[in-house]
């Protein structure tokens, strides 16, 4: 079974565990891949809708893993018992929904050893939740597939780092490792913001002036991220 680059990046972030829980499993590709590779001894594939869960069950049976991967109809983490899974995967959904699932499942998270998250939007929101609720971002990775970029986060229990705006938006570990895809994204964002500013009148309505101020702030934030990556590169050289 071959999986997409996005799902492969999620799977690669999972460390060895006895039991993995995959929230919003869809086709069940992540638990199938991890159990087949021996990274997870067993898994629980969960979804809020019966249709995706049926597809996952078919794929699990086709791969001969029915005894090691259980499917459960579950709204978020509601069908998972505390301590049942050492690693929880939440991938392929919006950041606000991922945060809501984590909040509602706080009882389960207390006995979890690691979270692997791949938000489709508002990644800063997910990073902020982790930082404020006893989780440290240990690793981050970016992948590009069919013209889209995806970020995967591995979080483990830890003390609050106090992430600043730049770290929340672009990723503390991605900035530290000077991730090439992030670097490319920052360059593209800089050019886009520059073009938008050039196309705006220097003086205009209150709404236009507010938009100009917003673009200047975004450009300043972008520059701060690029400078931070440059400092990290200098540290490596020294």
C-alpha positions, 0 to 999 in steps of 0.5 A, a space after each residue: 500500500 502506497 500512501 501520499 507524501 502528506 500521510 507519509 510525513 505524518 507516519 514518519 513522525 510517529 515513534 514506536 508505541 504499543 497502541 496508536 489512536 488515529 482520530 478522523 482516520 478516513 481510509 485508515 491508511 495511517 494505522 495500517 502503514 504504522 502497524 505493518 511497519 511494526 512502529 505500532 503494535 496495534 491501533 484504534 482507527 476512529 472517525 465521527 462518520 460511519 462511511 469513512 469508518 466502513 472504508 477503513 475497515 475494508 482496507 484493514 481487512 484487505 491488509 490482514 490486520 483486523 486483529 491488530 487494528 480496531 475501528 470505532 465510531 467516535 466524536 473526537 477522542 470520546 471513544 478512547 479510554 485514558 491510557 489506552 493509546 500512547 500516541 494520538 494522531 489528528 491529521 487532515 482537519 482544520 486547526 480549530 477543530 483539532 484544538 476542539 478535539 484536544 480540549 474535549 479530550 483533555 482527560 485522555 491526553 493526561 495519559 498520552 505520551 505524544 501527539 502527532 498533528 497535521 492541521 490544514 489551517 490556523 496552525 498557529 492556533 494549534 501551536 498556541 494550544 499546545 504551548 499553553 496546555 502542557 505540551 512541547 513541540 519536539 519536532 516539525 516537518 513541512 512537505 509539499 504535495 500537488 502544489 500545497 504545503 503541509 506541516 506536521 507537528 510532534 508534541 510531547 508533555 513538557 513545560 511551556 516555552 512561551 512561543 512568540 508570534 513568529 514561532 506560533 505562525 511559522 513553527 519554532 522547530 522549522 525556524 530552528 532547523 531552517 527548513 528549506 520549504 519554510 524558507 521558500 514559503 517566506 520568500 514567496 510570501 515576501 514577494 506577494 506582500 510587496 506586490 500588494 503594497 505596491 499596488 495600493 495608494 499611499 493615501 486612501 480611505 480608512 479601510 485602505 489605510 487599515 489594510 496597508 497597515 496590516 500588510 506592513 505588519 505581515 511584511 515585518 513579521 516575515 522579515 523577522 522570521 527570515 532573520 531568525 532563520 539566518 541567526 540559526 544558520 550562523 549558530 550552526 557555522 560557529 
